[in-house]
Structure formats: structure tokens, C-alpha cells
Amino acid sequence: MGIAWRLDRLRWVPSDVLGDVVVARGACMEVYEAGDALEWTGLAQTDRALAARLCAGCPVVDECLELELRTAGESTVGVWGALGEDERRELYPHWLRRGERVERGEHA
């Protein structure tokens, strides 16, 4: 999976740093700061389409996805890193096989 390879560059970045980057630079955070909260429909396809448009120009989409895979794993819900939950659940085992991450205590 090409996405899992792309995330390798973030494997040693601590989760708290990723969280700070996503909050500071995430396109979705800009929407909330402007007071223009998205109106989610509760319908998976429609909400996925709304999130895809928002995430399309996000400068930290990889950081967002890496953070969600670390923190939620297979229990992921919603849209994170421009991927819906089914896509992330499919990606998760490939991501795990890509190797150790800083939070697992495997960083020298």
C-alpha cells in the first residue's frame, strides 16, 4: 500500500507533536476557527465526500492519518487523513507491518 510507505517518514515523530501539527495547520481546524463548522449529515457517503473536499488541500493530511492510525487503530471512525473509516481499517494491517513507531518504545 503506497499510503503506508508514505507514512514511514512520520514513524519517529511523537504523537503529541503530530497532534500539535494537525491542530495548528489542519484544514479542518481552520474551518472551526473561522466559526464555519461543517454540517455533517450522518450519512457515510455524503460525509465522506464533504471531508474529501476539505482534506484535498490540507497540508498535514499524512500527519492526521498517522495520528489516527496510532491512536484509534482498528476502532477508527469518521474521516481522518482524507480516508474514510473503511479505507483506514483496510490500511491498518499494512501500516502495522511497515515497522515500529516511537510510541511502541522501539526507537533507539
C-alpha positions in Angstrom: 0.0 0.0 0.0 1.6 3.3 -1.2 0.0 5.3 1.6 1.6 3.1 4.3 5.0 3.8 2.7 4.3 7.5 2.6 3.7 7.5 6.3 7.1 5.9 7.1 8.7 9.4 7.3 6.5 10.1 10.4 7.3 6.9 12.3 9.5 8.6 14.9 7.5 11.7 15.3 5.9 11.6 18.8 2.1 11.6 18.8 1.9 14.8 20.8 3.9 16.6 18.1 1.7 15.2 15.4 -1.4 16.3 17.3 0.0 19.8 17.7 0.8 20.0 13.9 -2.7 18.8 13.0 -4.4 21.3 15.3 -2.1 24.2 14.1 -2.2 23.5 10.4 -5.1 21.2 9.6 -7.6 22.5 7.1 -10.5 21.2 9.2 -9.2 23.2 12.1 -9.2 26.4 10.1 -12.9 25.8 9.3 -13.7 25.5 13.0 -11.6 28.6 14.0 -13.5 30.6 11.4 -16.7 29.6 13.0 -17.9 27.8 9.9 -18.3 24.3 11.3 -19.2 21.7 8.7 -22.7 20.4 8.8 -22.3 16.6 8.8 -25.2 14.6 7.6 -24.6 11.4 9.4 -24.6 9.6 6.0 -21.3 7.9 5.4 -21.1 8.6 1.7 -22.1 12.2 2.0 -19.9 12.9 5.0 -17.0 11.2 3.2 -17.5 13.5 0.2 -17.6 16.6 2.4 -14.4 15.5 4.2 -12.6 14.6 1.0 -13.1 18.1 -0.4 -11.9 19.6 2.9 -8.9 17.3 3.2 -7.9 17.7 -0.5 -6.0 20.9 0.2 -4.8 20.1 3.7 -1.0 20.5 4.2 -1.0 17.9 7.1 -3.1 15.1 5.7 -0.3 12.5 6.3 0.2 13.7 9.9 -3.5 13.4 10.5 -3.7 9.9 9.1 -0.6 8.7 11.0 -2.0 10.1 14.3 -5.4 8.4 13.8 -3.8 5.1 12.9 -1.8 5.3 16.1 -4.5 6.4 18.4 -7.6 4.6 17.1 -6.2 1.7 15.1 -9.0 -0.6 14.0 -11.5 1.3 16.1 -11.3 4.3 13.9 -14.5 6.2 12.9 -15.2 9.2 10.7 -12.8 10.7 8.2 -9.1 11.3 9.1 -6.3 11.9 6.8 -8.6 12.1 3.8 -9.7 8.5 4.3 -13.0 7.1 5.5 -13.0 4.5 8.3 -13.3 1.5 5.9 -10.3 2.7 4.0 -8.3 3.2 7.2 -9.3 -0.2 8.5 -8.1 -1.7 5.3 -4.8 0.3 5.5 -4.2 -0.5 9.2 -2.7 -4.0 8.9 -0.4 -2.8 6.1 0.6 0.2 8.2 1.4 -2.1 11.2 3.7 -4.2 9.0 5.7 -1.2 8.0 7.5 -1.3 11.3 7.9 0.1 14.7 6.7 3.5 15.8 8.0 5.8 18.5 5.1 5.1 20.9 5.9 1.4 21.0 9.2 2.2 22.7 11.2 0.8 19.8 13.1 3.9 18.9 16.7 3.8 19.8 
